[in-house]
Amino acid sequence: MEQQELFVKMVLDNWYSTVANTNKLLNSLTDEQLRGDAAPGRNSGIYLLGHLAAVNDRMLPLLGFEDQAYPHYNDIFLASPDKSGKVMPEAGELRTFWNETNAKLEKHFKSLTASEWFQRHTSVSEEDFAKEPHRNRLNVVLGRTTHLSSHLGQMLYLKK
């Protein structure tokens, strides 16, 4: 296995594992548990799920795959904090959003070659990328995996 392929495999294996662990937790939580706060005065499970799904949805254009499917959720879950007074979608709708978005990402992830993972993402100019080649697609997935892991840790507190 060539070095680029090895790096891609390591990052994607971690991504898929973290998504699978998140799915396992989500499948074990009731909608009522998701509506609860992870801790007193902290984010609700609904908000965390919506936030994670919206972040993943924004990865689609960031990685140059396709437009966001649910841009209307950006205001609720990315531009506003939990308990902002904005109307939250139902848990079932957010579960669908989460699953559909991850399925799209997986389809696109599997279509890339190892070298394509090391190409720039759409938020970096060609000029900046020439100076900072680490600002590539694979590094986006690495960062988003860390982000997902952090919120997964918070969501574990929903299980009482």
N, C-alpha and C positions, 0 to 999 in steps of 0.2 A: 504494500500500500504506500503510495507516495505521501509526502508530508502534508500537502494541502488536504488530501482526502482524509488523512488521519485527524487533522484539526477539525474539519467539517463534521466528521463522525462523532468526535468527542462533544462538540457543542450541541449538535442536533440530538444526540442520545440524552444529554442532560435536559434539553428542552422537552423532548417527548416524555421523559420520566417525570418532570415537574408538572406538565399538563395532565399526565395520567394520575398523579397523586392528587392534583386539584380536582379532577373528575371524580376520583374515589371519594373524596371528602364531600363534594357537592351532591353526589348520589346518596350519601348517608344522611344528609341534612334535609329536614322538612322545609317547606316554604315558610312555615312559622318560625323555625330556627333561623332561617336566612333573614327574616325581618328584624331579628334581634340585633343588639349591639355586641360587637366582639368583646367589649369590656365597657363598664359604665362610662358614658360620655365619649365613647369612641365610635368609629364607623360601624354602620350596620352591615350585615352580610349582603343585603341587597345592593347597597352602594358599592361594596368591594367587588362583587361579581360584575356589576355594570361597568365599573371602572376598569377591571381587568379585560373584559370583553371589548370595551371601547379602545383601550390601548392596543389590543391585538388587531382590531379592525383598522386602526391607523397604520399598522405595520404593512398592510397590503399596498397602499401607494408608496410608503416610505421605501419599501424594498423593490418598487417598480413593477409590481404584479398587476394590480387593478385598483379601481376606485374603492373607497370605503363603501360598504353595504349599508351601514347604519350611521351616517354622519349626524343625524338628528340627536344622537345620544351624547355627542361631544360636549354640549352645553351642560347637560345634567351631570355627567360623570368625569369630565376632564377639566372644564372651566369653572365648576362650582363645587364647593365642599358638600359633604353629606349634611343633611338637615338644613339645607339652604332654603327650603320651602318649595323647591321644584317638585313636580309630580313624578314619582318613581313608577316605572313600569312594574307589572306583576312579575313575580319570581319565574313563572313558567316562560314568559316572554324573554327574560334575561338568560334563562338556561338555553333556550333555542338560539339566541344571539351568540352566546358563548360557544356552543357546539358548532354552529354553522361557520363562524369565523375561524375556529381552529381547524375545521375540515378544509376550508379554503387555503389556509396557510400550509397545511400538510401537503396538499396537492401541489402547490407552487414550490414548496421546499424540495420535494422529490423531483421536480423538473429541472433543477439547477445542477450544473456540473460543479466540481470542486473549484475550478478557477472562477466561475461566475459568482461564487460566494465572496470572493475577494475583490469584487468590483465595488465601486462607490454606490452608496445609497442616494436617494433622490434629494436629500436635504444638504448635500455637500456639493460644492461646485467642482468642476474638473480641476481648476487651478488650486483650490484648497486640498483636493484629494491627492494631487501630485506631491504636496508638501506633507500630507498626513494620510498615508495609505491605510492606516488602521481604521479610518472612518469608512468601513466597508459593511456590506450586508451581514456578514457573519458576526461582526462585532455588535450590530443591532440586536441580533438574536441572543447573543451572550448577555447583553445588558437587560433585555426584556425577561430573560430567564431569571436573573437575579431579582428583578422587580416582582415577578410572579411568585418566586419563593418567599419573598418578604411578606406579601399579602396572604399567601397560603398560611404562613405562620400565624398571622392575625386571625384568619378565618377558623383555625383549629379551635379557638376559644368559643366558637358558636356551638360546638358540640358539648353539651352539658351532661 
